[in-house]
Amino acid sequence: MDDKQKSKEYFNRHSSTVVNKNGYWSFDYRITAKELQRRNVRNLIDIGCGNGAFLAFFHTHSPSVKLSGLDLSHEMVVRSRERLPDSDIVEGDAEAMPFADESFDAVSCHMSIHHHPHPEKSLSEMYRILENNGIVVINELTGPKWLRKFMNWCFTKWETGDHAVYSRQEMRQMMEEAGFKNIRSKLITPFTYMAVGFKKG
């Protein structure tokens, strides 16, 4: 079973747990939401949206923004649609998104990329679906090198579909290779960070 299938089965099983319902990393939401609100975005999609916890949080602060989501897990999509009946929540693969070019002016991705076997493909897809001058905001796990190495070793033993965590420098390089410009990042906690990039026409 590959990591995508493991992720799908894991999140299908855990779609209704209390921890998942509230968002695994809800502390970080206010930081990433603030970054998006500064840009006055109109049309946001959250990649790996889970049960819609971040989208619901964002909606309470920016109710006029059109919201969409994508997730690999069918059960997560069901939960997200229940939570956000006026949003467009789609079941699909982040490495091959079912959206037209330049469909959104903002893309967010919260604690999802470490589940992606080919993050370079996901980032290229995020770039493709963004309008010119659009923003991408990525929230991810990190830590000192020894901890990242240990986590990545653990991922090979677990059945959760986690694939790999990356340093801020590694994420920046992948984003640059996908085409993003003006990339910057900052730690939110010692173990999580936000990376921001733009698609320049």
C-alpha positions in Angstrom: 0.0 0.0 0.0 1.5 3.4 -1.0 1.4 6.5 1.1 -1.5 8.0 -0.8 -3.7 5.0 0.0 -2.5 4.9 3.6 -3.4 8.6 4.0 -6.8 8.0 2.4 -7.6 5.1 4.7 -6.3 6.8 7.8 -8.3 10.0 7.3 -11.4 8.1 6.3 -11.2 6.3 9.7 -10.4 9.4 11.7 -12.7 11.9 10.0 -15.1 12.2 12.9 -12.8 12.2 15.9 -12.9 15.1 18.3 -9.3 16.2 17.6 -9.8 16.1 13.9 -13.1 18.0 14.1 -11.4 21.0 15.8 -8.4 20.9 13.4 -5.1 19.3 14.2 -3.2 22.6 14.1 -5.8 25.2 14.8 -3.3 27.4 16.7 -1.6 28.2 13.3 -4.9 29.1 11.6 -4.9 32.7 12.8 -1.4 33.3 11.4 -2.1 31.9 8.0 -5.6 33.5 7.8 -4.1 36.9 8.6 -1.7 36.5 5.8 -4.5 35.8 3.3 -6.7 38.6 4.7 -3.9 41.1 4.1 -4.2 40.3 0.4 -8.0 40.8 0.3 -8.4 37.5 -1.5 -11.6 36.8 -3.4 -11.5 33.0 -4.2 -9.5 30.7 -1.9 -9.0 27.0 -2.1 -7.5 24.9 0.7 -5.6 21.9 -0.5 -5.9 18.9 1.8 -8.8 20.6 3.5 -9.7 17.7 5.7 -13.1 18.3 7.4 -13.0 22.0 6.6 -11.6 23.3 9.9 -9.4 26.0 8.4 -12.0 27.0 5.9 -14.6 27.4 8.6 -12.2 29.4 10.7 -11.4 31.7 7.7 -15.1 32.1 6.9 -15.9 33.5 10.3 -13.3 36.3 9.6 -13.8 36.8 5.9 -17.4 35.7 5.1 -17.4 37.3 1.6 -14.6 35.2 0.2 -15.6 32.3 -2.1 -14.2 29.1 -0.5 -13.2 25.8 -2.1 -11.4 22.7 -0.8 -9.7 19.6 -2.1 -9.1 16.4 -0.2 -8.1 12.8 -1.1 -10.3 11.3 1.7 -13.9 10.7 0.8 -15.0 10.8 4.4 -13.2 14.1 5.0 -14.9 15.6 2.0 -18.3 14.5 3.4 -17.5 16.1 6.7 -16.3 19.3 5.0 -19.4 19.6 2.9 -21.6 19.2 6.0 -19.6 21.9 7.7 -19.5 24.3 4.7 -22.6 23.6 2.6 -22.1 26.8 0.5 -18.5 26.0 -0.4 -17.2 23.9 -3.3 -15.5 20.8 -1.8 -14.0 18.3 -4.2 -12.6 14.9 -3.7 -9.3 14.6 -5.6 -5.5 14.3 -5.7 -3.3 17.3 -5.0 -0.8 16.0 -7.5 -3.3 16.1 -10.3 -6.0 18.6 -9.4 -9.3 18.7 -11.3 -9.3 22.4 -11.8 -8.7 24.7 -14.8 -5.6 26.9 -15.0 -5.8 30.2 -13.0 -9.0 29.2 -11.2 -8.2 30.9 -7.8 -6.5 34.0 -6.5 -5.3 32.2 -3.3 -4.2 28.7 -2.4 -3.7 27.5 1.2 -2.3 24.1 2.3 -2.3 23.2 6.0 -0.3 20.2 7.3 -0.9 18.3 4.1 2.3 18.3 2.0 4.1 15.9 4.4 1.5 13.3 3.2 2.3 13.9 -0.5 4.7 11.4 -2.1 5.6 13.9 -4.8 5.4 17.4 -3.2 7.0 19.0 -6.3 3.9 17.9 -8.3 1.5 19.3 -5.7 3.3 22.7 -5.7 3.4 22.8 -9.5 -0.4 22.1 -9.5 -0.9 24.9 -6.9 1.0 27.2 -9.2 -1.0 26.2 -12.3 -4.4 26.8 -10.7 -3.4 30.2 -9.3 -4.2 33.4 -11.2 -1.3 35.8 -12.0 -0.3 37.7 -8.8 -2.1 35.0 -6.8 -0.7 33.9 -3.3 0.1 30.5 -1.9 0.3 30.0 1.9 1.7 26.8 3.2 1.6 25.7 6.8 3.8 22.7 7.6 5.7 20.7 10.2 9.4 21.1 10.7 12.0 20.9 13.5 15.8 20.6 13.9 17.6 18.3 11.4 17.8 15.4 13.8 14.1 15.6 14.6 13.1 15.7 10.9 15.3 12.7 10.2 13.7 10.8 13.1 10.2 11.8 12.0 10.9 10.7 8.5 12.1 7.4 9.7 9.0 7.0 11.9 6.8 7.7 8.8 8.3 4.6 7.1 6.9 2.5 10.1 3.5 4.1 10.5 0.3 3.4 8.6 -0.8 7.0 8.6 0.4 7.9 5.1 2.9 10.5 6.3 5.7 10.8 3.8 8.3 13.4 4.7 8.8 16.7 6.5 11.0 19.4 5.1 13.1 22.3 6.3 12.1 25.8 5.4 15.0 25.9 3.0 13.9 22.7 1.3 10.4 24.0 1.0 11.6 27.3 -0.5 13.6 25.4 -3.1 10.6 23.3 -4.1 8.5 26.4 -4.3 11.1 28.2 -6.5 11.3 25.1 -8.8 7.5 25.2 -9.1 7.7 28.8 -10.3 6.8 30.8 -7.2 8.4 34.2 -6.6 9.0 36.5 -3.6 9.1 33.5 -1.3 9.4 34.1 2.5 8.8 31.9 5.5 8.7 32.2 9.3 8.4 29.9 12.2 5.0 29.9 13.9 6.1 27.5 16.7 9.3 25.5 17.1 7.7 22.7 15.1 5.6 24.5 12.5 6.1 27.2 9.9 4.4 29.3 7.3 5.8 29.7 3.7 4.3 32.3 1.4 4.9 32.7 -2.3 3.4 34.5 -5.4 2.7 33.7 -9.0 4.0 36.6 -11.0 2.7 37.1 -14.5 
